[in-house]
Amino acid sequence: MAINNKIKILIIGPDSQGGITSVIKFYFKSGLSDEAFFLPSYTDGNIVHKILFFSVFLIKYLFILIKAKNISIVHIKSSQNGSFIRKSIVLFIAKFFGKKTIFHIHGGEFDLFYWKSPHFIKKIITNVLDKSDLILVLSEQWKKIILKMSSNNNIKILYNPTIIKESANSRSEEVNTLFMGRIGTRKGVYDIIEAAKSLQNKNVKIMLYGDGEIEQVQKLIDKNNLNNKIKIGGWIRGDEIDKAYKKADIFILPSYNEGLPMSVLEAMSYALPVISTPVGGTPEAVEDGVNGFLIQSGDYKTLAEKIDFLANNKERREQMGIESYKIAKEKFDINIIIKQLREIYQDLVK
């Protein structure tokens, strides 16, 4: 569906390492640049660099809103904590200029941010959500969570997208188990180390890719003599990511909090079975026993059991991978998500 030519959308979000940036890049790779443009409000770096970057962003943002009369919608992508504070400023400026606003919540710990905040911060969060013309969330579960914070009933679900892969995976005799994400407690990396201690299948090799607590995790791997089972590959990009997924047989993400993890969707697009946890939007991507397994956060014993099960059952593993691919293609393909997003934009300006 082609969007009304009079509609111009300004998308605001980070240009950094992480899932939100990946989503934005997918949007524009799939043709959204015909009706939208992106203005980054955040980038990686030290605190001084981040403050300067946001200050320059605000100047650009105000200039665009003053000069570009054809902007109808400001689409704001937000996480929690500092991201929310910055994006609340963005929203109120957009409202001052009379623009329609979409507040798109990506943060996997947005609920913790709200409930642990002092009363006045909670009021600010509620006010921002109430003032938004539309709130976008990543799953049914997140819709229920946000309804506890806001009286705004105009909440819609838009899944994160993935690009469906056509090429076959190139796997070896080893059972390569892949993790992609921030290396630390929230993503369950320390549970992966505990699980590795009790793995029975000697062919299982675990590869951890990402940034975060790399030194601490490596020390723990060394201490437990797990270097023959677990390797850390650091943060990777582009073709390296493609090679890592193609080499993998199983994908694991035993998180404690999530929005809708891009790494899970990417793994599914590469026809991988997924072992994850029933947090955030993950249960809407991973069906327990169908295309993977959902275990409770912190249950590293069951994590080890499920890895062993898939490692020992190649036929089941491959069938679950086929199911992952089907679900990804039917629910999360970028072409489907872009079509839904265009309809959302159209409905908002009717």
C-alpha positions in Angstrom: 0.0 0.0 0.0 1.5 3.4 -1.0 1.1 5.9 1.7 -0.6 9.3 1.1 2.0 11.6 -0.6 1.1 14.4 1.8 2.2 12.4 4.8 5.8 12.9 5.8 7.2 11.0 8.9 10.1 11.9 11.0 11.5 8.9 12.9 13.6 9.6 15.9 15.8 7.0 17.7 19.4 5.9 18.4 22.2 5.4 15.9 24.2 2.9 18.0 24.7 -0.7 18.8 21.5 -2.5 19.6 18.1 -3.6 18.5 16.3 -0.3 18.0 18.9 0.8 15.5 18.6 -2.5 13.7 14.9 -2.1 13.4 15.3 1.4 11.9 17.8 0.2 9.4 15.5 -2.6 8.3 12.7 0.0 7.8 14.8 2.1 5.4 16.3 -0.9 3.6 12.7 -1.9 2.8 11.6 1.4 1.1 10.3 3.5 4.0 12.6 6.3 2.9 10.0 7.2 0.3 7.8 8.7 3.0 10.0 9.0 6.1 13.4 10.2 7.2 15.5 9.4 10.2 17.1 11.8 12.7 19.3 10.2 15.3 19.1 11.5 18.9 21.6 9.2 20.5 24.9 7.6 19.7 27.5 5.5 21.5 30.4 7.2 23.3 31.3 8.8 26.6 28.9 10.9 28.6 30.3 14.2 27.2 29.9 13.0 23.6 26.4 11.8 24.3 25.3 15.1 25.8 26.8 17.1 22.9 25.2 14.8 20.4 21.8 15.2 21.9 22.2 19.0 22.2 23.1 19.2 18.4 20.1 16.9 17.7 17.7 19.2 19.5 18.9 22.2 17.3 18.5 20.1 14.2 15.1 18.8 15.4 13.8 22.3 16.1 15.1 23.6 12.7 13.3 20.7 10.9 10.0 21.3 12.7 10.2 25.0 11.9 11.2 24.7 8.3 9.6 21.4 7.1 5.9 22.1 7.0 5.1 18.7 5.4 5.9 16.7 8.5 2.7 15.1 9.8 4.0 12.5 12.2 6.9 12.3 14.6 7.6 8.6 15.3 9.6 8.4 18.5 11.4 5.2 19.4 12.2 4.9 23.1 13.8 2.6 25.6 13.8 3.1 29.4 15.8 5.3 31.8 17.8 8.1 30.0 16.3 7.2 26.6 12.8 7.9 28.0 13.8 11.2 29.5 15.3 12.3 26.1 12.3 11.1 24.2 9.8 12.8 26.5 11.5 16.1 25.5 11.1 15.1 21.9 7.5 14.3 22.3 6.5 17.6 24.0 8.3 19.6 21.4 6.4 17.7 18.7 3.1 18.4 20.4 4.0 22.1 20.7 4.4 22.2 16.9 1.1 20.4 16.5 2.4 17.2 15.1 0.9 13.8 15.5 3.1 11.6 17.7 3.8 7.9 18.0 5.6 6.8 21.1 7.2 3.4 20.2 8.4 1.5 23.3 11.2 -0.9 22.7 12.8 -1.1 26.2 12.9 -4.6 27.7 13.0 -3.1 31.2 10.5 -0.3 30.7 8.2 -1.8 33.3 11.0 -2.0 35.9 11.9 1.6 35.1 8.3 2.7 35.8 7.7 0.7 39.0 11.1 1.5 40.6 10.8 5.2 39.8 9.8 7.8 42.4 6.3 9.1 42.3 7.0 12.2 40.3 8.9 10.2 37.6 5.9 7.9 37.4 3.7 10.9 36.8 6.0 12.1 34.0 5.9 8.7 32.4 2.1 8.5 32.6 1.8 12.0 31.2 4.0 11.3 28.2 2.1 8.1 27.4 -1.2 9.9 27.9 -0.2 12.8 25.6 0.9 10.5 22.8 -1.5 10.2 19.8 -0.5 6.5 19.5 1.6 4.1 21.6 3.2 1.3 19.7 4.3 -1.8 21.7 6.1 -5.0 20.7 3.6 -7.6 21.9 0.3 -8.4 23.6 2.1 -8.8 26.9 3.6 -5.3 26.6 0.2 -3.8 25.8 -1.1 -5.1 29.1 1.8 -3.7 30.9 1.5 -0.2 29.4 -2.3 -0.1 30.1 -1.3 -0.3 33.8 0.7 2.9 33.5 -1.5 5.0 31.2 -5.2 5.7 30.4 -4.3 6.1 26.7 -6.3 3.3 25.0 -4.8 4.0 21.5 -2.2 1.3 21.8 -1.2 -0.9 18.8 1.1 -3.8 18.5 3.9 -3.7 15.9 6.3 -6.6 15.9 10.0 -6.0 15.3 10.9 -7.1 11.8 13.5 -9.5 10.3 14.7 -10.1 6.8 14.0 -13.6 5.7 17.1 -15.4 4.5 17.0 -17.6 1.4 20.5 -19.2 1.6 21.1 -22.6 3.4 23.1 -22.9 6.6 26.5 -24.5 6.5 26.8 -26.6 9.6 29.5 -29.1 10.8 29.6 -32.2 13.0 29.8 -29.9 16.1 26.6 -28.7 17.6 27.2 -25.0 17.5 25.0 -23.1 20.0 24.8 -19.4 19.4 24.1 -16.4 21.7 23.8 -12.8 20.4 23.3 -9.8 22.7 24.6 -7.8 25.6 26.9 -10.0 27.6 25.7 -9.7 31.2 23.1 -10.7 33.7 19.9 -9.4 32.0 20.4 -11.6 28.9 21.2 -14.6 31.0 24.9 -15.1 30.1 25.9 -16.2 33.6 23.2 -18.9 33.4 24.7 -20.1 30.1 28.0 -20.6 31.9 26.3 -22.5 34.7 24.5 -24.6 32.1 27.7 -25.4 30.3 29.1 -27.0 33.4 26.5 -29.8 33.2 26.2 -30.4 29.4 26.4 -34.1 28.6 26.9 -33.8 24.8 30.7 -33.3 24.3 30.1 -31.9 20.7 28.2 -28.8 22.0 30.2 -25.6 21.5 28.7 -22.3 22.7 29.6 -19.0 21.0 28.8 -15.7 22.7 28.7 -12.6 20.5 28.1 -9.1 21.9 29.4 -6.3 24.0 29.1 -5.8 27.8 30.8 -7.7 30.6 33.3 -9.5 28.4 36.2 -9.5 30.8 34.2 -10.7 33.8 32.6 -13.5 31.8 35.9 -14.6 30.3 37.4 -14.8 33.8 34.5 -17.0 34.9 35.0 -19.2 31.8 38.7 -19.6 32.7 38.0 -20.3 36.4 35.6 -23.1 35.5 37.8 -24.6 32.8 35.1 -24.1 30.1 37.3 -22.7 27.3 36.7 -26.0 25.4 33.0 -25.3 25.5 32.5 -21.5 25.4 34.1 -18.8 23.3 33.5 -15.1 23.3 33.5 -13.4 19.9 32.8 -9.8 20.9 30.6 -7.4 18.9 30.2 -8.4 15.3 28.6 -6.7 12.2 27.5 -7.4 8.7 28.9 -10.5 7.1 30.3 -11.8 10.4 26.7 -11.9 11.8 25.6 -13.8 8.7 28.4 -16.3 9.0 27.7 -16.8 12.8 24.0 -17.6 12.2 24.7 -19.9 9.2 27.2 -21.9 11.3 24.8 -22.3 14.2 22.6 -25.2 15.0 20.8 -23.8 18.1 20.1 -20.3 19.3 19.9 -19.5 23.0 18.8 -16.3 24.8 17.8 -17.0 28.4 16.9 -13.4 29.2 15.3 -11.9 32.3 13.6 -9.0 30.5 12.9 -8.3 26.9 10.9 -6.2 24.5 10.9 -8.4 21.4 14.5 -9.5 20.8 15.9 -8.9 17.4 18.4 -11.7 17.8 15.6 -14.3 18.3 13.8 -13.1 15.1 17.1 -13.2 13.2 17.8 -16.7 14.4 14.3 -17.8 13.3 14.9 -16.3 9.9 18.0 -18.5 9.6 15.8 -21.6 10.5 17.3 -22.1 14.0 15.5 -23.7 16.9 15.4 -21.2 19.8 15.8 -21.8 23.6 14.6 -18.6 25.4 12.4 -17.4 28.3 8.8 -16.3 28.4 9.5 -12.6 28.9 8.3 -9.6 26.8 7.2 -10.6 23.3 9.4 -13.7 23.1 6.4 -16.1 23.6 4.8 -14.6 20.5 7.8 -15.7 18.5 8.9 -18.9 20.2 6.2 -21.5 20.7 7.3 -24.0 23.3 7.8 -27.4 21.8 7.2 -26.1 18.3 10.1 -24.0 17.1 12.1 -24.2 20.4 11.7 -24.2 24.1 10.7 -21.6 26.7 12.3 -22.1 30.1 12.1 -20.0 33.2 14.7 -17.2 33.7 17.5 -18.4 35.9 16.8 -22.1 35.3 20.2 -23.1 34.0 19.6 -26.8 34.7 16.7 -26.9 32.3 18.7 -24.8 29.8 21.4 -27.5 29.8 18.8 -30.2 29.4 17.2 -28.5 26.4 20.6 -27.8 24.7 21.5 -31.5 25.2 18.1 -32.6 23.9 18.4 -30.6 20.7 22.1 -31.6 20.3 21.2 -35.3 20.6 18.1 -35.1 18.3 19.2 -33.8 14.9 15.9 -34.5 13.2 13.8 -32.7 15.9 16.3 -29.9 15.9 16.0 -29.4 12.2 12.2 -29.7 12.3 12.0 -27.0 14.9 14.3 -24.9 12.7 11.8 -25.3 9.8 9.0 -24.1 12.1 11.1 -21.1 13.2 11.5 -20.1 9.6 7.8 -20.5 8.9 6.8 -18.4 11.9 9.3 -15.7 11.0 8.1 -15.5 7.4 4.4 -15.4 8.4 4.6 -12.9 11.3 7.9 -11.0 11.3 9.0 -10.6 7.7 10.0 -7.0 7.0 7.6 -6.6 4.1 4.6 -7.5 6.4 5.8 -5.2 9.1 6.3 -2.3 6.7 2.8 -2.7 5.3 1.4 -2.6 8.8 3.4 0.4 9.7 2.2 2.3 6.6 -1.4 1.5 7.6 -0.7 2.8 11.1 0.6 6.1 9.7 -2.3 6.4 7.3 -4.9 5.8 10.1 -3.2 8.3 12.4 -3.7 11.2 10.0 -7.2 10.4 8.9 
